[in-house]
Amino acid sequence: MPQFRTAPLIATRDVSAERTLCDGCDPARPCDEHTPRASLWLLTRGAFELRDASGRHLIDPTQAIALPAHHAFQIRHPAGPDTCLSFRGPIVDALAACGARLVPVSPTQLARIVAALARSRRARSLEPLPRHPASATAARAEPEPRADGRPSSTQAEPDELEVAEALSELALRDEPGASGAPDRTLSAAVADTMRARFAEPTSLSELAATTGYSVFHTCRVFRATTGYTIHGFRRELRLRHALARILDGDESLSEIALATGFASQSHLTNLFRARFGITPARARTPAGQDALVRAPDSRRRAHYASSSSASSMMYGT
């Protein structure tokens, strides 16, 4: 039997993810397996063969596979060991709603998903990923959720929308066009919800529900009309709230970080420096405030917005 080593990566209301290393040692006869929940499997090393009622499918880094709950299959490893990123949650439920399907993965999409996962791990300083299969832990096993359904403190990520958005892009090529409200009305509804709940861990599913469209269509339209990703727009909102409280108040930086939706003071500091060119602590000094005054705001906007629609939605111009 193959041996597996599994490490949880993230767990949010939109998606949970884990990384599984398999040694590729198959039994003499394939075993029947099934998925207890809808799953998306994306390989970052190796390949495996999956057989189900529809036929034989080869899964490798160029195409993932989405499987609905209780889907029956058999797996072989003709290419030897593999490393698999496994995803579950509402985003994956939607991907697999019409049955098992292969999902093409472009180099850009793969890079975006892996980078989003890496950022979430760095922000939470989780344990290093396993490097060698060493146990017979159940393959692609599902991490235990908390009793209240929310992610545990060791699995949560600072911006839970980023990975969900990256995954949603896998379905955009199959998403039908809008048939109701204009795109800007859709984007405005999402933006207004985030403005009112900027510090809350809002899920993509909740934001899409305000529009009446799917998560995939909402992400595509929002980015096309504003120049922002949804998580990028919310990050900018949080940074602007943090900046205002830093400049006009005496709260500690750690209090401001938590009040404006950041995971920690260091998380705020890193994003604040990248956005404004100075640290939050320096922003409270006369020299730091002078630097903010002298920096052309249009230059600071350019990193976050690429269209007049984005500037209008964020800055009210």
N, C-alpha and C positions, 0 to 999 in steps of 0.2 A: 504494500500500500504506500502511496506517496505520503511524505511528511510535510507539514506546513508550519510556518511561523507567521503569526498575525499580530499586527500592531494597530490600535485605533488611531485615527488621524484627527477627525473632527466629528462633532455631533451637534447639529442645529435643527431648528424646526423644519427647514427646507431639505436638508440632506445630511446624511452621516456617511463617513468614509473610513476605510481601513486599507492597509497595505499588507498583502499576503505573499510570502515567498514559498514556492513549491519546489521540491527537489526533482519532480518529474518522473518518479519511479512508479510506473503503472502496475496494477495487479495483472495476473495472467488473463483474467476476463474482466471487461469493464463493469463497473457497478452502476446501478440505477440511482440517480440522485434527483432532487427537486429543490426549488427555491421556496423557503417559507414566506418570503416577502419579495416583491418586485426588486430586481437588482440590475445594476449596470456594471459590467466588467470591462476594464480598460487595461491592456497590458503595456508595461514599460520595458519588459525584457522577455524574450522568448516568444513562443506561440503554443497554442493548444487546439485540439480538434474537439468540437462539440457536436454531438449527434442528438437530434430530437425527431419528433414526428414529421417535421418538414424536410429533413435531410441532414447533410453533413456541412458544417461551417468551420472554417479555419479562422481563429481569432488571433490577431497580432497587433502591434502598435498602430497599424493603419486603419483598423476597424474594431470598434467595441461591439458588445452585444448587450441588448436590453431584454430581460426575461421577466414575464409577469409572475405573480405569486403562484406557487404550486406547479410551476412548469417542470415537466419531467425531461431529463436529459442524461447523456453519458459523456464523459470526458476522457480523452487520451492525450498523451504528451509526446508526440513523435519528434519534437524538437528539443526535448529534454527540459531542464528547469525553466521556470518562468516567474515573473514578478507581476502581480495583478493589483490594480487599484479597484476596490469594490465600493459602489455607492448605493445607498438606499434613501428613501424618503419621498415626499410628495413630488419632487422634480422627476425622480425616476419612475414613480407610479404613472405620471403623465406620459413619459417616454414609452412605457411598456403597455399603455392602456389598450392598444389594438393587437396585442400579442407579441411574441418574440420577434425581434428585428435586429438586423445588423445596422450599426451606426457608423458611417464613415467618419474618420478623425483626421483633420488636416494637421500639419506640423504646428501651425499657429494655435489651433485649438488645444492640442496636447501641451504645448508650452504654457498656455494660459492657465490650464487646469493645474498642472504640476506647480507652477509658480504660486498660484493662489493657495494651494495646500502648504507649500513651503513657508509662505509668509505667515499663515495661521500657526504653524508649529513654532516658528521663531518667536512670534509674539507671546506665545504661552510657555515657551521654554520647556517643551515636553521631552521625554526621554528619547535618546537616539533610536532611529529605526533599526529593526533587526537586520543582520547581514547574512545570516546562514540559517537554513531550515534546521530545526533541532528538536521538534516535538511533533506529536500526532494531533495537535489541536485541530478541531474541526475546520475544514477548508472554508475560507471566506465566512467565518462565523460572525454572527451579528452581535455587536457590543450590547451589554445590558443597559436599557434606558433607566433614568430615574423614575421614581414613582409618580412624579408630577408631569412626566413626559418631556421635561426640558433637559438640555445637555448637562452632564456633570461638570464640575468646575475644572476638571483636568482635561476635558475634551472640548469645551467651548472655545470659540475663536472670537477675536475682537470685532471683526466685521464679517458676520455670518452670511452676508449677501454675496460676497465676492466669489466663493466657490460655486454657489448655486447659479449665479449668472454665467460663470464660465461653462458649467454643464448645460445650461439652457441653450447655449449657442449650438450645441450638437443637433438640436431639433429644428433650427430656424429654416433650413432648406425645405422642410416639409410643411411649414406652417402656412396656412392660407392667409391671404391679405385681409385687411380690415374691411368690414362691410357695414359699419355703423358710424359712431362718432368720429370726427376728424382726429388726425394723429395728435395735433397740439392739445386738443381737449383731453385726450387720454394721458398725455405727458403731464398736463397741468394737474390732473386728478392725483397722479402718483406723487408729483412734487408737493402738492398741498398736504397730502398725508404725511410725507416725510418732514415737512416743516413743522407740523403739529406734534410729531412724535419723533423728533430727531435723535433723542437720547435713548429711545427704546430699541430693543433687539427685534425690530419688525422683520417678518419673513417676506420673501418674494411672493408667496402665495397670498398673503394678506394684502400686499400692495396691488397685485394683479386683480384681486377681487373688487377693488374700488373702481376698476375700469370695465369689468364685464368680459374681459378677454383672457386668453391663456397667459401663463407666465412667459412662454417663449415669445409670443407676439408683443406683450408689454415691454419686455427687455429690448426687443429689436426696434420698436417704434420710439421708445424713450431715448435710446442712443442716437437714432437717426435724426430726431427733431431737436435734441438739446446739445449733442456733442459729448454728453456725459454718459457713463455707465450709471446704473442706479446706485451702486455702492459708492462710486466716485462722487456723485451728487450729495449723498448723505455725509460722506467724509468731509466735503467742503462745508456743508452746513454746520457740522460739529466743530470744525476748526474756526469758523467765523464766530460761533457762540463762545468758544473758549477764548478767542482773541478779545472779544468785548469784555468778558469777565476779568481777564488778566489786566487789561488797560484801565478798567474802572471798577476796582474793588480790592479787597485785601484778603480774599480767600486763599488758602494754601493751594499750590499747584495740584496736589493730589486730590483735593476736594473738587477742584474745577474739572480735572480729568474724569472723575467718576460721574460728576453731574452732567457732563456733556457727552457721555456715551463711550469714553475710551476705557480700555481695559486697565490701564495703570498710568502713572505719571510718566514713566519712560515711553510708553506707547504714544502718549500725547506729545512728548518732547521730540521724538523721532519724526512724526508726521508734521508737527509745527515747524521744525527746522527746514524740512524739505519744502514746505509750502511758502514760508515767509522769509527764509534765509537766516533767521536768528532763533535762539532758544526761547521758550516761554519766560524763563528767568530774566534773560536780557531784555525782553520786551517790556519789562517793568522799569527798566532804567531809562534815564533821559537819553543816553546814547542809542539804546535800542529803539526807543520811540522815534527818535530823529531818523534812524535808518528806515523805519516803516514809512515815515512821511516822505522821505526822499525817493523811495522805490516806486517807480511808475506802476500804478495799479494794473494798467493794461498788460504789463509784462508779467505780473503775478497771475493774472487771469489766463494767460495764454497756455499755461501748463494744464489747466483744467477744462478749458472750453475751446471748441474749435468752430463755433458758429454763432451768429448773432442771436439765434434762438436760445442758446445756452446762456449767453450773457443776459438776455432779457429775463429769463426765468430765474436766474440766480441773483442778479443785481437789481432787477426792477427797472432797467433802462429801456 
